[in-house]
Amino acid sequence: MIEEEIRPAVAMDGGRHHFRRLREGDCQSAPAGRVQRLPSSIMTLKMGIERRLKEEFPEIVSVEAV
């Protein structure tokens, strides 16, 4: 799901997200590329990526940028 949905969607804006780890329901993601410098990248992470991951994997509690 990450490879088929999330990465292509973020790449359309010139960026990438490197998912670092999942521990106790918390997932860490490091934005890279152009999205790393966009003020809206945190909103994209929380409202887009986090929402979609939680739909697919209910054990995920949050996704945080590192």
C-alpha positions in Angstrom: 0.0 0.0 0.0 2.9 2.4 0.8 4.6 1.6 -2.5 1.4 1.6 -4.6 -0.5 4.5 -3.1 1.5 6.8 -0.8 4.9 7.0 -2.5 3.4 7.8 -6.0 1.1 10.5 -4.5 3.9 12.2 -2.7 6.2 11.9 -5.7 3.7 13.9 -7.8 4.6 16.9 -5.6 8.4 16.2 -6.0 9.0 14.5 -2.7 9.4 11.3 -0.8 8.7 9.9 2.6 11.0 7.4 4.2 9.2 5.3 6.8 11.7 4.7 9.6 10.0 2.5 12.2 6.8 1.3 13.8 6.8 0.9 17.5 3.8 0.6 19.8 1.5 2.0 17.1 3.7 5.0 16.3 5.2 5.2 12.8 8.0 7.6 12.0 8.4 9.1 8.6 11.2 11.3 7.3 10.0 13.6 4.5 12.6 14.2 1.8 12.9 16.1 -1.5 10.8 19.1 -2.2 8.1 18.2 0.3 10.6 18.4 3.1 10.6 22.2 2.8 6.9 22.7 2.3 4.9 24.1 5.2 2.0 21.9 4.2 4.1 18.7 4.5 3.0 18.1 8.1 -0.6 18.6 7.1 -0.1 16.1 4.2 1.5 13.7 6.6 -1.3 13.9 9.2 -4.4 14.3 7.0 -3.3 12.2 4.1 -0.7 9.6 4.9 -1.6 9.0 8.6 -5.4 8.8 7.8 -4.8 6.3 4.9 -2.4 4.1 7.0 -4.8 4.0 9.9 -7.6 2.9 7.6 -5.5 0.0 6.3 -3.7 -0.8 9.6 -5.8 -0.1 12.6 -2.9 -0.8 15.0 -1.2 2.4 13.9 -2.0 5.2 16.3 0.0 8.1 14.8 2.5 9.0 12.1 5.1 11.6 13.0 7.7 13.4 11.0 11.3 13.0 12.2 
